[in-house]
């Protein structure tokens, strides 16, 4: 009789192969992590270069806008401005600011160095008109707000001029 409390472990070929595979998997995953870390550095460097390129392109665009543009460049600038500030976007922003008792009679957009916006507005009450002016002046999308002449025969009619400041400004 054997009174040992421990069993003898027998290593089989399958055990050795499984341990070897586990070690190889560990080495492969460590190698993959090292490569991914290296790629992260190169991606970050590329992102920094891209941001630098975008910032320099914006600076060039601003400097072009600052100097007097020729006819061809002015047309290109207007096309860029139209793409950045399409009429649908500007009109959607204006209508989102309208109180219930105010409606637009006409909207005129002038694309030049900036987008000039002219509105003809009709309001049922002076309070609604004042609320609309407050909303416009509080909007981050419009600047240089200039209310025009008001006509108060029945409904209030007025003219408003302003400049589109744009998204994210």
Legacy VTK file of the C-alpha trace (Angstrom):
# vtk DataFile Version 3.0
C-alpha trace
ASCII
DATASET POLYDATA
POINTS 169 float
0.000 0.000 0.000
1.012 3.529 -0.833
0.393 6.176 1.839
1.382 9.239 -0.103
-1.019 12.193 0.049
0.082 13.644 -3.257
-0.457 12.137 -6.581
2.242 12.022 -9.088
1.553 14.240 -12.036
2.167 12.829 -15.409
2.932 15.137 -18.235
1.572 14.055 -21.505
2.499 15.269 -24.939
-0.882 17.045 -25.188
-0.146 19.032 -22.012
3.210 20.153 -23.326
1.659 21.188 -26.659
-1.129 23.154 -24.938
1.346 24.989 -22.698
3.473 25.757 -25.758
0.454 27.101 -27.650
-0.532 29.267 -24.686
2.985 30.695 -24.531
3.010 31.369 -28.283
-0.379 33.114 -27.998
0.927 35.258 -25.143
3.983 36.258 -27.188
1.861 37.048 -30.262
-0.543 39.245 -28.272
2.361 41.083 -26.621
3.915 41.676 -30.050
0.551 42.947 -31.354
0.225 45.341 -28.399
3.717 46.728 -29.020
2.946 47.253 -32.738
-0.417 48.897 -31.938
1.313 51.263 -29.523
3.781 52.220 -32.252
0.961 52.781 -34.749
-0.833 54.965 -32.207
2.159 57.277 -32.115
2.290 57.554 -35.905
-1.472 58.176 -36.103
-1.185 60.913 -33.488
1.651 62.503 -35.452
-0.430 62.350 -38.647
-3.382 63.917 -36.828
-1.175 66.739 -35.579
0.098 67.316 -39.130
-3.484 67.314 -40.459
-4.601 69.843 -37.845
-1.632 72.023 -38.730
-2.560 71.829 -42.428
-6.187 72.732 -41.680
-5.153 75.685 -39.524
-2.775 76.997 -42.190
-5.484 76.596 -44.855
-7.907 78.563 -42.663
-5.280 81.277 -42.194
-4.756 81.467 -45.968
-8.497 81.694 -46.493
-8.767 84.511 -43.925
-5.891 86.399 -45.531
-7.545 86.066 -48.932
-10.716 87.503 -47.495
-8.784 90.413 -46.001
-7.270 91.576 -49.275
-9.249 92.835 -52.229
-10.383 89.939 -54.370
-10.491 89.878 -58.148
-13.715 88.935 -59.966
-12.762 85.261 -60.284
-11.617 84.997 -56.693
-14.700 86.899 -55.478
-16.942 84.413 -57.303
-15.006 81.505 -55.781
-15.329 83.098 -52.348
-19.092 83.456 -52.821
-19.351 79.825 -53.891
-17.422 78.730 -50.798
-19.652 80.912 -48.616
-22.784 79.505 -50.256
-21.551 75.969 -49.597
-20.735 76.796 -45.972
-23.987 78.716 -45.401
-26.691 77.395 -47.738
-29.952 79.367 -47.801
-31.857 76.402 -46.356
-29.636 76.402 -43.254
-30.041 80.139 -42.674
-33.805 80.025 -43.236
-34.156 77.066 -40.854
-32.315 78.991 -38.143
-34.502 82.072 -38.638
-37.744 80.079 -38.540
-36.620 78.271 -35.383
-36.434 81.681 -33.685
-39.924 82.853 -34.753
-42.515 83.169 -31.977
-46.005 81.855 -32.764
-47.433 85.293 -33.520
-44.683 86.352 -35.920
-44.346 85.353 -39.572
-41.914 86.092 -42.351
-43.196 88.050 -45.332
-39.905 87.876 -47.233
-36.286 86.862 -46.815
-33.392 88.189 -48.865
-29.880 86.743 -48.665
-26.915 88.559 -50.169
-23.726 86.537 -50.594
-20.636 88.734 -50.751
-17.757 88.817 -48.301
-20.396 87.866 -45.692
-24.015 86.738 -45.893
-26.299 89.757 -45.500
-29.803 88.805 -44.352
-32.818 91.101 -44.813
-36.209 90.151 -43.410
-39.677 91.583 -43.818
-41.644 90.485 -40.760
-45.264 90.672 -39.661
-46.236 90.357 -35.984
-49.700 90.280 -34.436
-48.534 92.104 -31.314
-45.677 94.392 -30.351
-44.754 91.912 -27.603
-44.272 89.130 -30.151
-42.125 91.467 -32.271
-39.964 92.329 -29.244
-39.633 88.632 -28.387
-38.442 87.904 -31.949
-35.837 90.691 -31.740
-34.640 89.311 -28.395
-34.296 85.823 -29.860
-32.393 87.143 -32.881
-30.014 89.211 -30.765
-29.423 86.218 -28.459
-28.706 83.836 -31.319
-25.053 82.892 -31.828
-25.687 82.633 -35.585
-26.481 86.278 -36.332
-24.602 89.518 -35.768
-24.970 93.213 -36.647
-28.725 93.164 -36.023
-30.348 96.363 -37.341
-34.131 96.679 -36.901
-35.629 98.979 -39.485
-38.740 101.086 -39.722
-41.928 99.716 -38.143
-45.488 100.128 -39.427
-48.169 99.648 -36.821
-51.442 99.790 -38.763
-53.283 96.693 -37.485
-50.497 94.138 -37.485
-46.954 95.306 -36.901
-44.754 95.156 -40.025
-41.026 95.708 -39.834
-37.740 95.262 -41.631
-34.664 93.649 -40.026
-31.125 93.529 -41.421
-28.367 91.359 -39.999
-25.319 89.323 -40.904
-25.053 85.525 -40.752
-22.250 84.617 -38.386
-22.366 80.910 -39.136
-22.366 77.575 -37.362
-20.196 77.039 -34.328
-19.194 80.689 -34.057
LINES 1 170
169 0 1 2 3 4 5 6 7 8 9 10 11 12 13 14 15 16 17 18 19 20 21 22 23 24 25 26 27 28 29 30 31 32 33 34 35 36 37 38 39 40 41 42 43 44 45 46 47 48 49 50 51 52 53 54 55 56 57 58 59 60 61 62 63 64 65 66 67 68 69 70 71 72 73 74 75 76 77 78 79 80 81 82 83 84 85 86 87 88 89 90 91 92 93 94 95 96 97 98 99 100 101 102 103 104 105 106 107 108 109 110 111 112 113 114 115 116 117 118 119 120 121 122 123 124 125 126 127 128 129 130 131 132 133 134 135 136 137 138 139 140 141 142 143 144 145 146 147 148 149 150 151 152 153 154 155 156 157 158 159 160 161 162 163 164 165 166 167 168
